[in-house]
Each structure stands twice: as C-alpha cells, then as structure tokens.
C-alpha cells in the first residue's frame, strides 16, 4: 500500500474556492463513472483548492442494474456520497454526511462507544455520545465554509468537462480495448 499525509488547508482566495468546486465536479464525474460509493465527509479532505479522497475501498463497486426497482438515486451521482443528500436516522432526525455538504452542526445519530472505569472490575461499555462531524472535508476561506450551492456553476462545469472527456474517449476506455 501507499500512504501519504494530506493536511486540511484553507483556500487563499475566492478563485481557489471556485477551483476547488470545479475540481469537486470533475471528481464527482470520475467517481460516478467508476461506480464509486462511500465518499462521505470522513473520506474527503479539503487541502486548499484540492478535494482529496482518502479512502477508496469502494472504487469500482458494482453498478446497480437499470432494471432495479426502488430508490432512483441508486443510479445517480447521489450514490457516490459526495454530493449533499439528506438522510433520515431510525429515530427520525435528518442529517447530511456527504463529502461536500456535512457540517459540524448536524448530529448523524452515530454513537461512539465509551469505556468507563477502564482496567477495573467495574469496567463497562456505554453507548456514549454522538461524535461531532469534523470540518476537514469542507473547503474553507477566511474562517468560513463556502457551500457547493454558492459555487454550483463551477462544480457543474467541472462535471461537464470531465463527462465530455470520458464520452469522447469511451472507445478507449472499454474493457475490450484494454484486454
């Protein structure tokens, strides 16, 4: 394997933020094309104007069949987990854990186990408290976190550009060409 530290870093200008979201759109297209899933807030780091995916165990997942009944989002870019998407916890509260949308004010309802009285006869495991969402996945500028909604045009342009590239080279990208 290969490991490298990717530090979370803020952008220096609005141009950097636009570049970040353009690259996020490009990344979204690539992830969708490869049927990648699980790109939630804990699997993305905003390092300046670069959105970096840090956990790709779901790269090249099985793509759902077009004939599949059920949730239509399973065949859309929502399946990647990168774009903002409201989810509902079993207790009914709503949250967004996406790579571009989650923020520290949301409670996903995931409880972190906590050990009490460690290394004693009374040691016990408690359900614990909700773990706060880190903001290392969100692009930052001057202490604020500009949203994808504010820079949607840049994100869409990045997606369109990458989609056009993939479509123009689709014959080269097929398995028959590679084998």
N, C-alpha and C positions, 0 to 999 in steps of 0.2 A: 504494500500500500504506500501511499504518498500522503504526507501531512504537512501543512503549512499554516502558520498563524495568519488569520485575516483580521486585522483590527477594525472595529467600527470607527468610522470617522465622519465628521460633518462635512458638508459642502462649503465652499467659499463664496459662491455667488448663485444667483438665480439661473444663470447659464448652466452651472454644474447640476442644479436640480433638474432642469429640463433634460440635460444629457442623461442623468440617472433614469428618469422616467422613459426616455426614448429607448435606453438600453433594457429597461424592465419590459417594455413592449417586445423588443427583439427576443429577450429571454423567454417571455411567455409563448411566443410563436414556436421557438425551438422546443420548449418543454411539451407543448401541446402536440407538436408533430411527432415527438418521441413517446407520446402517451405517458409522460411522467406524472406522478401524483405525489402528494405529501409535502408540497413545498409551502409549509405553513411558517408562521413567524419565527419559530425556533430553528428553521433550516435555511434562513436567509440572513445575511449580514450586509448592511449598507456601509460600504467603505468608500467614502467620498462620493464620486459620481458613478460608482460601480455597484450594482446589486449582485452579490455573490452567493450562490447556492453552496451550502456546506455539507449537505447530506443527500446523496443521490442513490440511496439503496433502491428507490423505486423507478430509476431510469429504465426505460423500455418495458414498462408494465404492459399487461395485456389490455388491448383496446376493447372497450365494450362493443358488442355487435350492434349494427344499425337496427337490427330487428328487436333488440332488447326492449321490453316494456318497463315502465317505471319512470324514474327521475330523468327528464330530458337533459339535465345538467351533466349527467354522466358522459355524454358525448361532446360536451362543450369545454371551453377553456377553464370553466369553473372547476373541473375535475383536477386541474393541476394543484389547486390550493393556493396559488399565488395571488389571484385577484380577490378583492373584498367580497365576502359572502357571509350573510347572516346564517347562523346555525341555532338550533334550539336544544338546550340541555334537557335531560329527563325531568328536571323539576320545573321546566317551562321558561326559564330565563334565556334571553338571546345574547349571543356573543359572536365575534368575528376573530378568528385565529389566523387569517390569511397572511401571506408573506408581505403584502403591500398595505394591509388595512388594520391589522390588530393594533391596539394601543393599551397603555398601562391602566386605563380607567375601566377596562372590561374584566369581568370575572367569568372565566370559562367553566367554572364549577369543578375543575380538576383539583382534588385534594391531595396534598403531599403528605405521605405518612411521616409521623414524628415519633421517635423513640423517647420514652420517659424513663428516668431512673436507670440509665444505662449501666451495665455491669453490676447490677444488684439483683437480689431475689425478687424484687418488686418490678423489674423491668417489664414495660408494656408498650405495645404499639397502639397509637391513637390515629384516627382518621386524619387529623391535622387540619391545617388551614389551606386556603386557596393560595396557589403560587402566583405572584404578580407576573404580568407579561413584561418581559424586557423590551426595550425600545431599540435594540441594536439592529433590528431589521428595517427600521424606518429611516428614510433619508432625513437629514437634519440640516437646518440653516439658521444660524444666529439664534439658537435656543428654541426654535420652533420645528415642527414636523409637517412640512407641506404635504398635502394629500394627493393621491393619484387623481382624484376628481379635479383638483385645481390645475393639473398638468395632463389631463386626459388626451389632448391633441398630440402631445409629444409621445405618449405611450402608444396611442393608436398608430401614429406614423412609424414608430419602430416596429410594431407588429406587421403593418402593411409592407414595409420594405423587406422584412425577413420572409414574409409569406411569398412575395413576388420572387425573391431569390430561390426559395425552395421549389416553387412551381416551375420556374424557368429551368431548373436543373433536375426535375423529378425523374427523368430517364436515367440520369447518372446516379441517382440515389436509390434506385430499386435494387432489391436483392439479386435479381437476375444479372444486373450489371456488375455487382460486387463479386459474385461467385465465379 
